[in-house]
């Protein structure tokens, strides 16, 4: 094997490996893109609902901010796709260049063989070449040489056809990639235009809302007070449940010196923990509009809202559902948060707030994805939002880290 052919083989092996990685990355990016596009479509729908109210609302701004982030993510995704396609195009260009050179060499060699065959086309010349041998062994070797030469010429012809076919396939693939890149660049440009429009809309909405700063500050204080009351109530309920669980565990194991759970509750806790990042969403469709922890206020600089859970915007008439098997430990009513359902999953608890119609009661055994209540819609802001929390004992956790991506 010649050095050039060896190099070509090595390149082809690398390309085959690269092709697999390219396909995997492309598929992953495609799935991410579809997910972002679905989120944008839902946020768009929610924004249209808020626009029924002619006055700018804080909910409108939250959704605009969310869609700006989603569109930025989409542009990053498209950029990644373009990056991978550019690499693939560069790789294909190298392959095409090598194949063209190899094909030219094969044709040149083949042309020389054809010319040689033409010059020596007379059968007498071939016979004379054999009969001119010194002995039988030499005659036999010359006959074998002529046969091998004929086979080699045939093989060279086949190799030319195979290389031509491979070159044609690579050129077609290259054309497809260039077309795909063109579509992605067009899509990227459209998304950038939409992003600029949304940033302008955000600026206008912020300006409008800044005129209502006093009203917004009052609302923030009301919500903070309501959140404190909710957290104290949940802490009190969970502390009570821990005492009950401790009593149950002591009954089943009187020798236990420390708090534990019954075997059934331990199994439930273990299964819940094993499902981290796999739990179904508490809504069939929704977008997170406020994350766990501190969130800067979208209008008033310097003010941060501390969220003990996450807020999920959804469409009107949506139903909240349990994220895991469990038992309803309490159904309560609170200011701002309306009806609140607390479900126990062993030492873990899930909390569903801002509900209207409730389909469950204290003591009910609940299954994963079972509907528990209708999410409240704020008619003034055309806002339908679920407040969702996850606790482990008396410690609150980031629900986004537990839900399926």
C-alpha positions as CSV (number, residue, x, y, z in Angstrom):
1,X,0.0,0.0,0.0
2,X,1.4,3.4,-1.0
3,X,1.9,6.1,1.6
4,X,-0.9,8.3,0.1
5,X,-3.4,5.4,0.2
6,X,-2.4,4.7,3.8
7,X,-3.1,8.4,4.7
8,X,-6.4,8.2,2.8
9,X,-7.5,5.1,4.8
10,X,-6.6,6.8,8.1
11,X,-8.6,9.9,7.1
12,X,-11.6,7.8,6.1
13,X,-11.5,6.0,9.5
14,X,-11.4,9.4,11.3
15,X,-14.3,10.6,9.1
16,X,-16.4,7.6,9.9
17,X,-15.8,8.2,13.7
18,X,-16.4,11.9,13.2
19,X,-19.6,11.1,11.3
20,X,-20.9,9.2,14.3
21,X,-20.1,12.1,16.7
22,X,-21.5,14.6,14.3
23,X,-24.8,12.7,14.0
24,X,-25.0,12.4,17.8
25,X,-24.4,16.1,18.4
26,X,-26.8,17.0,15.6
27,X,-29.5,14.9,17.1
28,X,-28.9,16.3,20.6
29,X,-29.0,19.9,19.2
30,X,-32.2,19.1,17.2
31,X,-34.0,17.8,20.4
32,X,-32.9,20.9,22.3
33,X,-34.1,23.2,19.5
34,X,-37.5,21.5,19.4
35,X,-37.8,21.9,23.2
36,X,-36.9,25.6,23.1
37,X,-39.3,26.2,20.1
38,X,-42.2,24.5,22.1
39,X,-41.4,26.8,25.1
40,X,-41.4,29.8,22.8
41,X,-44.7,28.8,21.3
42,X,-46.2,28.4,24.8
43,X,-44.8,31.7,26.1
44,X,-46.1,33.4,22.9
45,X,-49.6,32.0,23.7
46,X,-49.4,33.2,27.3
47,X,-48.3,36.7,26.1
48,X,-51.2,36.9,23.7
49,X,-53.5,36.2,26.6
50,X,-51.9,39.0,28.7
51,X,-52.3,41.5,25.7
52,X,-56.1,41.2,26.1
53,X,-55.4,43.6,28.9
54,X,-54.5,46.9,27.3
55,X,-52.4,48.1,30.3
56,X,-48.9,46.9,30.6
57,X,-48.6,44.4,33.5
58,X,-45.7,42.9,35.5
59,X,-46.8,39.4,34.2
60,X,-46.4,40.7,30.6
61,X,-42.8,41.8,31.4
62,X,-42.0,38.5,33.1
63,X,-43.2,36.6,30.0
64,X,-41.3,39.0,27.7
65,X,-38.1,38.4,29.7
66,X,-38.7,34.7,29.6
67,X,-39.1,34.8,25.8
68,X,-36.0,36.9,25.3
69,X,-34.0,34.3,27.3
70,X,-35.7,31.5,25.2
71,X,-34.8,33.2,22.0
72,X,-31.2,33.8,23.1
73,X,-31.0,30.1,23.9
74,X,-32.4,29.3,20.4
75,X,-29.8,31.5,18.7
76,X,-27.0,29.8,20.7
77,X,-28.5,26.4,19.6
78,X,-28.5,27.5,15.9
79,X,-24.9,28.8,16.3
80,X,-23.9,25.4,17.6
81,X,-25.6,23.7,14.7
82,X,-23.8,26.0,12.2
83,X,-20.5,25.3,14.0
84,X,-20.9,21.5,13.6
85,X,-22.0,21.9,10.0
86,X,-19.0,24.1,9.2
87,X,-16.7,21.4,10.7
88,X,-18.4,18.8,8.6
89,X,-18.2,21.0,5.4
90,X,-14.4,21.5,6.1
91,X,-14.0,17.7,6.6
92,X,-16.0,16.9,3.4
93,X,-14.0,19.5,1.4
94,X,-10.7,17.7,2.5
95,X,-12.2,14.4,1.5
96,X,-13.3,15.7,-1.9
97,X,-9.9,17.2,-2.5
98,X,-8.1,13.9,-1.6
99,X,-10.5,11.8,-3.7
100,X,-10.1,14.1,-6.7
101,X,-6.3,13.8,-6.5
102,X,-6.5,10.1,-6.0
103,X,-8.9,9.8,-9.0
104,X,-6.5,11.8,-11.2
105,X,-3.6,9.5,-10.3
106,X,-5.7,6.4,-10.9
107,X,-6.8,7.7,-14.3
108,X,-3.2,8.6,-15.2
109,X,-1.9,5.1,-14.2
110,X,-4.8,3.5,-16.1
111,X,-4.1,5.6,-19.2
112,X,-0.5,4.4,-19.2
113,X,-1.6,0.8,-18.9
114,X,-4.1,1.2,-21.7
115,X,-1.4,2.7,-23.9
116,X,1.0,-0.1,-23.0
117,X,-1.7,-2.6,-23.8
118,X,-2.4,-0.9,-27.2
119,X,1.3,-0.9,-28.1
120,X,1.6,-4.6,-27.3
121,X,-1.9,-5.5,-28.6
122,X,-0.5,-8.0,-31.2
123,X,-1.0,-11.6,-29.9
124,X,2.3,-12.6,-31.6
125,X,4.2,-10.1,-29.4
126,X,2.8,-11.8,-26.2
127,X,3.7,-15.3,-27.6
128,X,7.1,-14.1,-28.6
129,X,7.6,-12.7,-25.0
130,X,6.8,-16.1,-23.6
131,X,8.7,-18.2,-26.2
132,X,11.8,-16.0,-25.7
133,X,12.2,-17.4,-22.2
134,X,15.4,-19.2,-21.3
135,X,13.6,-22.1,-19.7
136,X,10.2,-23.4,-18.6
137,X,10.2,-21.7,-15.2
138,X,10.8,-18.3,-16.8
139,X,8.1,-18.9,-19.4
140,X,5.7,-19.8,-16.6
141,X,6.6,-16.7,-14.6
142,X,6.1,-14.5,-17.7
143,X,2.7,-16.1,-18.3
144,X,1.7,-15.4,-14.6
145,X,3.0,-11.8,-14.9
146,X,0.8,-11.2,-18.0
147,X,-2.3,-12.7,-16.2
148,X,-1.6,-10.6,-13.0
149,X,-1.1,-7.5,-15.2
150,X,-4.5,-8.1,-16.8
151,X,-6.1,-8.6,-13.4
152,X,-4.5,-5.5,-12.0
153,X,-5.7,-3.4,-15.0
154,X,-9.2,-4.7,-14.4
155,X,-8.9,-3.9,-10.7
156,X,-7.7,-0.4,-11.5
157,X,-10.7,0.2,-13.7
158,X,-13.0,-0.9,-10.8
159,X,-11.2,1.3,-8.4
160,X,-11.7,4.3,-10.7
161,X,-15.4,3.6,-10.8
162,X,-15.6,3.2,-7.0
163,X,-13.7,6.4,-6.4
164,X,-15.8,8.3,-8.9
165,X,-19.0,7.0,-7.1
166,X,-17.6,8.0,-3.7
167,X,-16.6,11.4,-4.9
168,X,-20.1,12.0,-6.4
169,X,-21.6,11.0,-3.0
170,X,-19.4,13.3,-1.1
171,X,-20.2,16.2,-3.4
172,X,-23.9,15.5,-3.0
173,X,-23.5,15.4,0.8
174,X,-21.5,18.6,0.7
175,X,-24.2,20.3,-1.3
176,X,-26.8,19.1,1.2
177,X,-24.7,20.5,4.1
178,X,-24.3,23.9,2.3
179,X,-28.1,24.0,1.8
180,X,-28.7,23.2,5.5
181,X,-26.2,25.9,6.5
182,X,-28.0,28.4,4.3
183,X,-31.3,27.6,6.0
184,X,-29.8,27.9,9.5
185,X,-28.3,31.3,8.7
186,X,-31.7,32.4,7.5
187,X,-33.3,31.1,10.6
188,X,-30.7,32.7,12.8
189,X,-31.2,36.1,11.1
190,X,-35.0,35.9,11.6
191,X,-34.5,35.0,15.3
192,X,-32.2,38.0,15.8
193,X,-34.8,40.3,14.3
194,X,-37.5,38.9,16.6
195,X,-35.1,39.2,19.6
196,X,-34.5,42.9,18.8
197,X,-38.2,43.5,18.6
198,X,-38.7,41.8,22.0
199,X,-36.0,43.9,23.6
200,X,-37.7,47.0,22.3
201,X,-41.0,45.8,23.7
202,X,-39.3,45.1,27.0
203,X,-37.9,48.6,27.1
204,X,-41.4,50.1,26.4
205,X,-43.1,47.8,29.1
206,X,-40.4,48.7,31.7
207,X,-40.9,52.4,31.0
208,X,-44.7,52.0,31.4
209,X,-44.4,50.0,34.6
210,X,-41.8,52.4,36.2
211,X,-44.6,55.0,36.4
212,X,-46.4,52.6,38.8
213,X,-43.4,52.1,41.1
214,X,-45.2,52.9,44.3
215,X,-47.9,50.4,43.4
216,X,-45.3,47.8,42.5
217,X,-43.5,48.3,45.8
218,X,-46.7,47.8,47.7
219,X,-47.5,44.6,45.8
220,X,-43.9,43.3,46.5
221,X,-44.4,43.9,50.3
222,X,-47.8,42.1,50.2
223,X,-46.4,39.1,48.4
224,X,-43.3,38.9,50.7
225,X,-45.6,38.9,53.7
226,X,-47.8,36.3,52.1
227,X,-44.7,34.2,51.3
228,X,-43.5,34.4,54.9
229,X,-46.9,33.3,56.2
230,X,-46.9,30.4,53.8
231,X,-43.4,29.2,54.7
232,X,-44.2,29.4,58.5
233,X,-47.4,27.4,57.9
234,X,-45.6,24.8,55.8
235,X,-42.8,24.5,58.4
236,X,-45.4,24.0,61.2
237,X,-47.2,21.4,59.2
238,X,-44.0,19.5,58.3
239,X,-42.8,19.6,61.9
240,X,-46.2,18.1,63.0
241,X,-45.8,15.4,60.2
242,X,-42.3,14.6,61.4
243,X,-43.6,14.0,64.9
244,X,-46.4,11.8,63.6
245,X,-43.9,9.8,61.5
246,X,-41.6,9.5,64.5
247,X,-44.4,8.1,66.5
248,X,-45.3,5.6,63.8
249,X,-41.7,4.5,63.4
250,X,-41.4,4.0,67.2
251,X,-44.5,1.9,67.2
252,X,-43.0,-0.4,64.5
253,X,-39.6,-0.3,66.2
254,X,-39.7,0.5,69.9
255,X,-35.9,0.1,70.3
256,X,-35.1,2.9,67.8
257,X,-33.3,5.8,69.6
258,X,-33.5,8.4,66.8
259,X,-36.2,9.6,64.4
260,X,-36.7,7.3,61.5
261,X,-39.5,6.4,59.1
262,X,-41.6,3.3,58.8
263,X,-40.3,0.7,56.2
264,X,-43.0,1.9,53.7
265,X,-42.1,5.6,54.2
266,X,-38.3,4.8,53.8
267,X,-39.0,3.0,50.5
268,X,-41.1,5.9,49.3
269,X,-38.3,8.4,50.2
270,X,-35.7,6.3,48.5
271,X,-37.8,6.0,45.3
272,X,-38.4,9.8,45.4
273,X,-34.7,10.5,45.8
274,X,-33.8,8.1,42.9
275,X,-36.1,10.1,40.6
276,X,-34.2,13.3,40.9
277,X,-34.2,15.1,37.5
278,X,-36.8,12.5,36.4
279,X,-40.0,13.7,38.2
280,X,-42.8,14.7,35.8
281,X,-43.8,18.4,35.8
282,X,-46.7,19.4,38.1
283,X,-48.4,20.8,34.9
284,X,-48.9,19.2,31.5
285,X,-47.5,22.4,29.9
286,X,-45.7,25.4,31.4
287,X,-42.7,27.6,31.5
288,X,-40.7,28.6,34.6
289,X,-41.1,32.4,35.1
290,X,-39.4,32.7,38.5
291,X,-36.5,30.5,39.6
292,X,-35.6,29.2,43.0
293,X,-33.6,31.6,45.2
294,X,-33.1,35.3,44.7
295,X,-34.5,36.8,41.6
296,X,-33.9,40.5,40.6
297,X,-37.1,42.5,40.3
298,X,-37.8,43.1,36.5
299,X,-38.6,46.8,37.0
300,X,-37.2,48.2,40.3
301,X,-33.4,48.1,40.4
302,X,-31.8,46.8,43.6
303,X,-34.8,44.8,44.8
304,X,-34.6,41.0,44.9
305,X,-37.4,38.5,45.4
306,X,-36.5,35.4,47.4
307,X,-38.4,32.4,46.0
308,X,-38.6,29.3,48.1
309,X,-39.8,27.3,45.1
310,X,-40.5,28.0,41.4
311,X,-43.4,29.8,39.6
312,X,-44.7,28.1,36.5
313,X,-46.9,30.0,34.0
314,X,-49.4,28.0,32.1
315,X,-52.6,28.5,30.0
316,X,-56.0,29.1,31.6
317,X,-58.0,26.0,32.9
318,X,-54.8,24.0,33.5
319,X,-54.7,21.4,36.2
320,X,-52.0,20.8,38.7
321,X,-50.9,17.2,39.2
322,X,-48.8,15.3,41.7
323,X,-45.2,14.7,40.7
324,X,-45.0,11.4,42.7
325,X,-46.9,8.9,44.7
326,X,-47.8,10.1,48.1
327,X,-50.3,11.1,50.7
328,X,-52.1,14.4,51.0
329,X,-51.1,15.7,54.5
330,X,-53.0,19.1,54.3
331,X,-55.2,21.3,52.2
332,X,-55.1,24.9,53.4
333,X,-56.1,28.4,52.2
334,X,-53.7,31.3,52.3
335,X,-53.7,35.0,51.2
336,X,-52.2,35.4,47.7
337,X,-51.5,31.7,47.4
338,X,-55.2,30.7,47.6
339,X,-55.6,27.0,48.0
340,X,-52.4,25.0,48.9
341,X,-52.0,21.2,48.7
342,X,-49.1,19.6,50.6
343,X,-48.3,16.0,49.7
344,X,-45.9,13.7,51.6
345,X,-43.5,11.4,49.9
346,X,-41.8,9.8,52.9
347,X,-39.3,12.5,54.2
348,X,-39.9,14.6,51.1
349,X,-42.9,16.9,50.5
350,X,-44.3,18.6,47.4
351,X,-46.3,21.8,47.7
352,X,-48.8,23.1,45.1
353,X,-50.1,26.7,45.6
354,X,-52.4,29.1,43.8
355,X,-55.1,26.6,43.1
356,X,-58.9,27.1,42.8
357,X,-60.9,23.9,42.6
358,X,-59.4,21.1,44.7
359,X,-59.9,17.5,43.7
360,X,-58.2,15.9,46.8
361,X,-58.6,15.9,50.6
362,X,-56.4,15.3,53.6
363,X,-55.4,11.6,53.9
364,X,-56.0,10.8,50.2
365,X,-53.4,8.4,48.7
366,X,-52.1,10.0,45.5
367,X,-50.6,8.5,42.4
368,X,-48.0,10.1,40.1
369,X,-49.6,12.6,37.6
370,X,-52.9,12.5,39.4
371,X,-54.8,15.8,39.1
372,X,-55.1,17.6,42.4
373,X,-56.7,20.9,41.5
374,X,-57.3,23.7,39.0
375,X,-54.7,26.4,38.7
376,X,-56.1,29.9,39.5
377,X,-56.3,32.5,36.8
378,X,-55.8,36.2,37.7
379,X,-58.4,37.8,35.4
380,X,-56.9,41.3,35.8
381,X,-53.5,40.2,34.5
382,X,-54.7,37.3,32.4
383,X,-52.2,35.3,34.5
384,X,-52.4,31.6,35.3
385,X,-49.5,30.5,37.5
386,X,-48.6,27.6,39.8
387,X,-46.3,28.1,42.7
388,X,-44.5,24.8,43.3
389,X,-42.1,23.8,46.1
390,X,-40.2,20.6,47.2
391,X,-39.0,20.1,50.8
392,X,-36.8,17.5,52.4
393,X,-37.9,17.5,56.0
394,X,-37.8,21.2,57.0
395,X,-35.3,22.1,54.3
396,X,-36.6,23.6,51.0
397,X,-35.0,22.4,47.7
398,X,-34.7,23.8,44.2
399,X,-37.6,22.0,42.4
400,X,-36.0,22.7,38.9
401,X,-33.2,20.3,40.0
402,X,-35.8,17.5,40.5
403,X,-38.1,17.9,37.5
404,X,-37.4,16.2,34.1
405,X,-35.6,18.4,31.7
